[in-house]
C-alpha cells in the first residue's frame, strides 16, 4: 500500500503539496536514540533522514509529500523523541 501511495505522489501532477527539507531541533544526543529515530523516519514511506548536525543537535529530513511542517516537527519532537529517550537515556 505504501509503495502505491508513494508512486501516486511521484506520478500525479501538482496537487498543492510539495516535497521539502525540514530542520528539527532535538533534545537527545544519545547515539542509540538517534539511530532508532533514523530508522523510524526512514521507514516512513516518502521520508528520509538527510543530515544530523551534532554541534546543534538538529536533524534535516526530506519529505516527499510535505503537508504541514509544524505537525511533522511536533510528531518527531513530542511523540517519538520522548519514548526513545526513555528507552536509551
N, C-alpha and C positions, 0 to 999 in steps of 0.2 A: 504494500500500500504506500509506504513512504517513498519508494523509488518512483512510483507512478505520480505521486504528488510533486516530487522534485522535477520530474520530466515535464509535467504540465506547466510548472513555473518557468522552466527554461524555454519551452516551445511556444508558450502563449505570448502574444504581443502585449504591449504595455497595459498593465492592469491597475495603475495608480499607485503601485508599490515599487520599490527599487531595492537592489542589493546595496549593502554598505558595510563599512567598518565601524565598530563600536568600541570605545575605550571604557573599561570598567575597573574602578579602583577596588582593590581587595584589602581585607584586614589580615588575612593569613599570609605567611611566608613559608609555611611548613611544606617541604618538598612532596610528601605523600598526599597532603590535601590538595596541592596544586596539580599533581598527577591525576588524582581522582576527578577533579574538576575538569581537567583537559579531556579525560575520557567521556565524561557526561556531555560536555559541549560538542565534541567531535562526533559522538554517537547520535546527536540530534540531526536529522536529515536537513541538508542545506546550510549547516552551521559548522564553521571551522575555527579552531584556535589558531590565530596568526602570529602572535608575539606576546612575550612576557618581559616587562622591564623590571628587573629585580631591584633597582635603585628606588623606584617609586611604587612598586607593587601594583602596577597597572597592567591588565591583560587587554589585548586587542583581539577581537574576534570578527570574523566575516560572516554576515548573514545574507543568505540568498534572497530571502523574502522578508525584508525589514518593515514591519507594520508599525510598531511603536517602540522606539528606542528606550524610553523610560521603563516600560513594562519588562523589557528584556534585562535591563540593568538591575531592576528590583528583584526579578526572579533569581538571578545569579547571586546577588549580594545577600538576599534575605531568605531564600528558600534553600539553595544548595550549599553556600559557603558555611552557614552556622552548623549544619549537620556534619559536614566534613571536618570542621574544626573540633566538634565534639568527639568525633572518632579518633582523629590523629593528633590533637594537641593536648 
